[in-house]
Amino acid sequence: MTAVFDPSPTPPVEILALLSPLCPEVVRDIEQNWNAPVSDYARHLWRPVARPTSGPAIAARSILREVLHQRLGVIMQPEEIGKALEEFEHRPVIQSGLHCLLLMDRITFDALLLAWLGAVENGLSAFFGFMGTTMTMETIGREGPGWLDVGDDKINLFGMGRHKLCRKSVCVAGPVSLNKRALEAVGDETDASRWLGTLLASQDKVFGTAADALTAFNQDLAANWDRSGMALPVFIDDRLAAAAMARHLEYDDSLLSRLLVEPARRQRLERALQEAASSPFGRFLPNTTAYFWGIREERVRKLVLENGHLVEPDRPHGLSIPFERPYLKQALLDGVLLPNLFLMFLVLAILPRVRAVGGLRQIGYVALFHSILLAALDENAPEERDLAAELQVRENAWGMRVIDEKISVREQLAGLPEGALFPELLRQYRLRTFAETTDDLKLVREDARWRKIGQAEIKAT
């Protein structure tokens, strides 16, 4: 006899106690939707956000709107662009936890599905998903953007040599084209019609970068799985964040120009970063590069700030960019620099007052990024004081692996109606509660970083 799953009427108190000190806003989302369908939780994540009111936030939203308009111009008609941007003004939310992987990746598929549910349940025509593109084409052991997992085998998606896959970064690796021969060898299993034909439709195309290719493939797959066009995913990445960052650096008196370039302000910012890193929650912070990533020879490279220049450590002939506003701005526009996670979240979410929806590590570091920015603001400057008041409300939400199916995407696709995969999943997730789908927050319970936070709190008491 099969045991019937009986979700707890309330969330596990010990898990909420873990999350509460750093992410009380995430705890509120969980408590409000514990016994509700997952589709209701997704609807809640895409609820309206208060419009920016301080000078820096209004300016940041204007910049973000400009770069999003440019991105939408590539895939939409003018009237569709206007509608999508107007919707974003009321519900500015970005699913920001995605890596630049094909939607055949299970975690990527499930995260995009949650975002699609949120958009559909709010009647949106489009929604935004940020895909991180600084990773290499192969991360470890035939994993990463350059590989397609087909269940019993893994296909080299672009037919790129292993040494190149391990060395080249997805945002600049290219030009690339689909590995047609390897894909055709997959055969015509039941599920193949739900994805293989969509990919092979691009077999003769050459893409400037792997990121461009994966974005196009994912756009096509999502359109095939939702042929009624209920909500269109719009994929953005680090390059759009770089364009936004460059706009912030156009003027000496912009907030980010002052924080980065004025010595006293940068010293205060770096002190705030160091204090956050040494706090009990410091393990959530990514500590990899100094404000920006460098790009050289199709690879993203760590940079350090030395003698007023951004340089590659231990590479005397590597990148060297003066840490001055005009040089930083031009390097961003030229594709030589990308903002690090801290700056990326400042320009895409925190400053323009956009809700960031991501994974269990992201909710931790976004909360810390808020506190770092608050500590770096000048309370004697009226506009910064207004921004600090605005930042008391934090837009930070959990939306990666909330849906966490344990079977492959191919197996999921095989059991769903062709052309209406997402609508059928919408029907299913209107019937499954948040508690049931998250297995009583099992993922949080097993997360190494959150578990260590709990152990540290026990030792402290």
QUIDANOR-V696435 format. One record per residue. N is the residue number from 1. NEAR is the number of other ideal C-beta (glycine too) atoms within 10 Angstrom. Layout:
n:near
N:NEAR
N:NEAR
This chain:
n:near
1:3
2:4
3:5
4:5
5:11
6:8
7:17
8:12
9:8
10:11
11:22
12:16
13:9
14:10
15:21
16:18
17:12
18:21
19:24
20:12
21:13
22:23
23:24
24:14
25:18
26:23
27:19
28:14
29:21
30:22
31:11
32:13
33:21
34:19
35:15
36:14
37:20
38:26
39:22
40:19
41:28
42:27
43:19
44:18
45:24
46:28
47:14
48:12
49:18
50:11
51:12
52:20
53:12
54:21
55:15
56:21
57:22
58:18
59:20
60:28
61:19
62:12
63:22
64:24
65:15
66:12
67:21
68:22
69:14
70:11
71:18
72:23
73:11
74:9
75:16
76:19
77:10
78:9
79:8
80:14
81:18
82:13
83:16
84:21
85:15
86:10
87:20
88:23
89:12
90:12
91:19
92:24
93:27
94:26
95:28
96:29
97:27
98:26
99:19
100:27
101:25
102:21
103:23
104:24
105:21
106:20
107:18
108:22
109:22
110:19
111:27
112:25
113:24
114:26
115:26
116:26
117:28
118:27
119:25
120:20
121:21
122:20
123:12
124:21
125:15
126:20
127:26
128:23
129:23
130:25
131:24
132:19
133:25
134:24
135:16
136:19
137:26
138:22
139:16
140:8
141:8
142:15
143:13
144:20
145:29
146:30
147:23
148:23
149:18
150:22
151:14
152:8
153:11
154:15
155:19
156:18
157:25
158:24
159:15
160:20
161:10
162:12
163:9
164:15
165:22
166:15
167:15
168:25
169:25
170:31
171:28
172:21
173:25
174:19
175:12
176:24
177:15
178:22
179:19
180:14
181:10
182:17
183:19
184:12
185:11
186:20
187:8
188:10
189:12
190:11
191:21
192:18
193:14
194:21
195:24
196:19
197:12
198:16
199:22
200:15
201:13
202:16
203:13
204:9
205:13
206:12
207:19
208:12
209:23
210:27
211:26
212:20
213:26
214:27
215:23
216:15
217:23
218:23
219:17
220:17
221:23
222:22
223:13
224:19
225:25
226:21
227:13
228:9
229:9
230:16
231:24
232:20
233:22
234:20
235:22
236:21
237:25
238:27
239:19
240:20
241:26
242:27
243:18
244:26
245:28
246:21
247:22
248:25
249:22
250:12
251:13
252:11
253:6
254:19
255:25
256:22
257:18
258:20
259:22
260:21
261:17
262:14
263:8
264:9
265:17
266:17
267:11
268:16
269:21
270:15
271:13
272:19
273:19
274:12
275:13
276:20
277:15
278:9
279:14
280:12
281:19
282:15
283:17
284:23
285:20
286:11
287:9
288:11
289:23
290:17
291:21
292:25
293:26
294:23
295:22
296:14
297:10
298:17
299:17
300:21
301:18
302:14
303:26
304:12
305:15
306:12
307:8
308:9
309:15
310:24
311:20
312:17
313:12
314:7
315:14
316:7
317:7
318:14
319:19
320:15
321:17
322:13
323:20
324:13
325:20
326:12
327:16
328:25
329:19
330:14
331:22
332:23
333:15
334:11
335:13
336:19
337:25
338:26
339:25
340:21
341:21
342:21
343:21
344:25
345:26
346:24
347:25
348:27
349:26
350:25
351:27
352:24
353:23
354:24
355:23
356:23
357:32
358:24
359:19
360:21
361:18
362:23
363:25
364:25
365:24
366:28
367:22
368:20
369:26
370:19
371:17
372:23
373:22
374:16
375:15
376:20
377:22
378:16
379:9
380:7
381:15
382:11
383:16
384:21
385:14
386:17
387:25
388:17
389:11
390:16
391:19
392:8
393:10
394:18
395:21
396:25
397:28
398:27
399:27
400:24
401:19
402:25
403:22
404:15
405:16
406:6
407:11
408:18
409:24
410:21
411:13
412:18
413:20
414:14
415:11
416:17
417:9
418:13
419:14
420:16
421:22
422:22
423:17
424:13
425:22
426:20
427:11
428:12
429:22
430:13
431:10
432:15
433:18
434:25
435:23
436:15
437:17
438:24
439:12
440:16
441:24
442:12
443:18
444:22
445:16
446:10
447:20
448:10
449:14
450:24
451:13
452:12
453:20
454:18
455:10
456:13
457:13
458:8
459:7
460:7
461:5
